[in-house]
Amino acid sequence: MKYKIPVVITRLESGDFMARSEPLRATAIGVSREEAVAKLKEAILEMVNEFGERRVFEDLESDTEVQMVELAL
């Protein structure tokens, strides 16, 4: 099964990037955005192997849509 997973990528003060998925409670760090996301995918696969697919994705809504919203103050 394929899942759409919301991921937030943040640049850290160290210059590294952190990729985080709140619904899955998973986080990974890499030296680039791509590496952080790749490591996050690896971490999620490890979680599935450890706890099972149903348990890992139970809090992920099947109709999740991620959008960027801009707010000017």
C-alpha positions in Angstrom: 0.0 0.0 0.0 1.2 3.6 -0.7 0.8 6.3 1.9 0.9 10.1 1.6 2.9 11.1 4.6 3.0 14.8 5.7 6.7 15.8 6.3 8.1 19.0 7.6 11.7 19.8 6.6 13.6 22.3 8.8 17.1 23.6 8.5 18.8 23.4 11.8 21.3 25.9 13.3 24.1 23.4 12.6 23.2 23.5 8.8 21.8 20.0 8.8 18.2 19.3 7.8 15.5 17.7 9.9 12.7 15.8 8.3 9.7 15.1 10.6 6.4 13.5 10.3 4.1 14.3 13.2 1.4 11.7 12.5 4.0 8.9 12.5 6.1 10.4 15.3 9.2 9.9 13.2 12.2 12.2 12.7 15.5 12.0 10.9 18.4 14.3 10.2 20.7 14.6 7.2 23.2 17.0 5.6 20.7 17.8 2.8 17.0 17.8 2.4 17.2 14.7 0.3 19.3 12.8 2.8 17.0 13.8 5.7 14.0 12.5 3.7 15.8 9.3 2.7 16.7 8.7 6.3 13.1 9.4 7.4 11.9 6.8 4.9 14.4 4.3 6.3 13.3 5.1 9.9 9.6 4.6 8.9 10.4 1.2 7.3 12.2 0.1 10.5 9.2 1.1 12.5 7.0 -1.0 10.2 9.3 -3.9 10.6 9.3 -3.5 14.4 5.6 -2.6 15.1 3.7 -3.5 11.9 2.1 -1.5 9.2 -1.2 -1.1 10.8 0.2 0.2 14.1 2.6 2.7 12.4 0.0 4.2 10.1 -3.0 4.1 12.5 -2.9 7.9 13.1 -2.5 8.8 9.4 -5.7 10.0 7.8 -6.2 8.3 4.4 -7.3 11.5 2.8 -4.4 13.6 4.1 -3.6 16.6 1.9 -0.6 18.8 2.6 -0.5 22.4 1.4 1.8 25.3 2.0 -0.1 28.3 3.5 1.4 31.8 3.4 0.5 34.3 6.1 1.6 37.9 6.0 1.8 39.8 9.3 
